[in-house]
Amino acid sequence: EDEVKMLSKAVEAKKHPAIFVTGGAKIKDSIKTIEQFLNRKIVDEVLTCGLVGNIFLAAKGYQVSGIEYIEDYAKLLEKSKKLLGLFPDKILIPVDVAVDKYGQREEIPVSKLPQPYRLADIGAKTIEHYKSILSKAQIIIANGPAGVFETKEFEKGTFELVKAIAGSSAYTVVGGGHIATAVINLNLADKISHVSTGGGACILFLAGDPLPAIEALKANKKKFPQPN
């Protein structure tokens, strides 16, 4: 119940600006959440990164190598295009990216896409732009990493955004296993208002899909009992 209360606070606080940072690989859930958040005016801006950012780059007309192998790619692309049409000023996409060039980080502006290399992180300009938006926020909800943060070369985007969120005076909710891991790795859990253990269930709840989410959160609580 504490989990539900903390998540509800982020959605119901009605403080602005409210920012949703969304990355990682759960593209379908993230797109659904973006749509709900913007339709219900819960957030003012969405900062995309990770595979979610890649889909929106493709929706904007950039050629992103390998993205067509994502499950339901055509549907997700259409949905992303529709959302960009409805909310052109509210959904932000990366302006530069880091590619994995034989294990080395190489940053390029998105105008240089397509590349034969995998997109593995957001670039320095995108990081700084997103950090400046987060510094003015009253509410921050973050889900999913900005890149392949498990690899040292590509941890920068995720770690820099997590540090910016932790350093903010906003009410902050971080949900999803991977980004929660990044928070813990950086020893910043006590600087975040709420780190959700619910993973994808956290996002389902925030997207207005409460019943399956609450059940999943309860199941998660049993699996990972809180320390007394």
N, C-alpha and C positions, 0 to 999 in steps of 0.2 A: 504493500500500500504506500510505503514511503516513496518507492520508485515512481508510482503513478502520480503522487502529490508533487514531486519534484519536476516531473515532465510536464504536468498540467500547468505549473507555475510559469514555465517558459512560454507556453502557448497563450495563457490567459492574462499575462502581465500587462499586455497592451502598451509596452514602452517602446519608444522609437528613437533612433533607428534600430530595427531588429534585422539581424543578418543570419542567413543559413549558408554554412560552408559544407559543400557536399562533394565527396570524392569516392574512391574505392571502386569496387567491381559490381556492387548490387544496383545496377543501372535502372532496372525496372522499378524497384522500390523508391529509388531516389527521384526518378522522374515523376512518379505518382505524388511524392511528398512535395516536390517543387510546385506542381500544379495546385495541390491543396493549399499550400502555404500562401501562394500568390493570389489565388481566387478568394481565399478567406481573409486576405490582408494581414496575415499573421507576421509575415516578414516583408521588409522593404526591398531587400536585394538578396540575390543568390550568387554565391561565388563558387563556380564549378572548377573541379580539378580531377585528377585521376582518370579512370575510364569514363566517368560521367562527363568530365570536361572534354574528353576526346570525342564522345558522341555529339556534344554541342558544337565542337569545332567542325565536325563533318556536316552537321545540320546547317552551319553557316557557310558551307561551300568549300572548306579546306579538305584536302585529300590526306587522310590519316591511314598509314599502312597497317594492314592486318585487322582493322576494325570490323571488316565485313564478316569475320569469323565469329563475332559475338552472337550468342543465341538471340533470335528474334530481332536481328539487326535492322531489317527494313521497317518493322513496326516502331521500334524505338527511335529510329531516325525521323520517321514521319511525325511522331509525337513531339520530338524535340524541335522540329521545324515549326510545328503549330505553336508551341509555347514561346519560341523566339518571336513569332509573328504577333502573338497576343501581348507579350511583355518584353518588348525590345530593349528597354532601358533598365530592366530589373534583373535580367540574367546575364552575368558577366562570364566571359570565357577567357582562357589564357591568351596573353599577347606574345608569350614566348614559352618554349618548352625545352626540356633537357632530353636528349636522345642517348641511347645506350650504344655507343660506337665501340664495339669490341671490348666492352667492360669499362670504357672510359665515359665520363660525363662530357657531353658537348651541347652547349646551349645555342639555340637558333630562334629567330623570330618566326612566328607562325606563317609569315609570308613566304618562308623558305620551304614550306611543306609542298609536296610529299618528300619524305626521306626514306631511304631503304632500311633505316634503323628503327628500333622500337622506341616509342615515346615512354619515358620512364619517370618523369617528374615535370613539375612546372618550372619555368625559368626565373631568374633573379628579378626581372622587371615585374612579372606577374606577382611574385612573392611580395615585393615592396608595395605594389598597388593594393593588393588584398590586405596587407598589414595596416595601411593607412585607413582603409575602410573600417577594419576591425577596431582601430584605436578610438573611433568615434561612436561605437555601438553601445546600446543600452542592454540589448539581449543578443546573445550569440548561441546558435545551435549548430553543432558540428558533427558530421557523420562521414566516416571513411577517410583514408589517407590521401595525400596529394600525389603520391607516386609510390615507387617500389622502395619504401623506406627501410625494409629489412636489409637492403644493400647499401653500404656506406656511401657510395657515389651518388645515391639517389634519395637520401634521407632528408636533404635540405628543405624541400618544400613542406613536407609534413612537420618536421621539427620546428621550423621557423613559424609556421601558422599556429602550432600548438603553444609555442612560447608567447606569441602575440595574444592568443586567447587567454592564457594563464595570467598574463600581465595586464589584462583589461579590467576595468572596474564594473563591467557589465555583468548581468546574471548569465552564467555560462553553463551550457549542457553539452557534454561530449558523449556520443553514443556510437556503438559499433565496436566489435572486438579489436580490430586492427588499430584504430585511432586511440582507443583506450590503452592499448599496449604501449603506444608511443608516449602517452601522458605518463604512464607508470615508469617507462624507461628513463624519462627526463626528470623523474621525481617531482612532478608538478600536480599530482592528484589533489593535494590540499589547497591548490590555488584555483581549482575549478569548482564552481558551485555544485555541480552534480556530474559524476562520471557514471554512465549507465552500464550495468552489467548485462542488460537485455539484448545487446547486439541489434540485429535487424528488427526485433520486436519493438525496440525503442522508436524506430523510424515509423513502423506501422502505426503505433499509438499516436505519434505526432501528426501523422497524415490523416488522422480521423478515422482509423480502423480499429476502434478500441477493444472489442471483445477478443478476437484472436490474439491481439497484442498483450492484453492483461493476462490471459491464460498462459501465454509464452513467458511473460515476465515472472509469473508465480512459479512456473516449472523451473525457470532459471534460478529463482531464489532457493528452491529446494536443492537444486544441483550445486549451487555455490552459496552455502549459508553464510550470512554476514558474521564477522567476529563480534563477540560480546564486548 
